[in-house]
Amino acid sequence: MSESKRSRFISYLGYTIMFLVIAYPLSVGPVVSFISKSQGDMLDAATRRDLQTFYAPLIYVAKKDITIANCLEGYVQFCRRKFR
């Protein structure tokens, strides 16, 4: 791989990882808002379990740090009001 292609690849990889690190916690608000709006009627048990597994790291961190828990709760409440 030429130096230019390698540099572009590393840059692209870095931006992708940064995007995912930011997008992952931000995705919880709209998901919770959607589930609340439908009152869970649209989710079967498997989907509910998959969502709990997907967001398990956020839940774990929130249980360990009250500041993060408060921020996450505030963001979820904001999304619930915004996406009614």
Protein Blocks (a to p, Z undefined) as FASTA:
>chain_A
ZZklmmmmmmmmmmmmmmmmmmmmmmmmmmmmmmmmnnommpcfklmmmmmmmmmmmmmm
mmmpmklmmmmmmmmmmmmmmmZZ
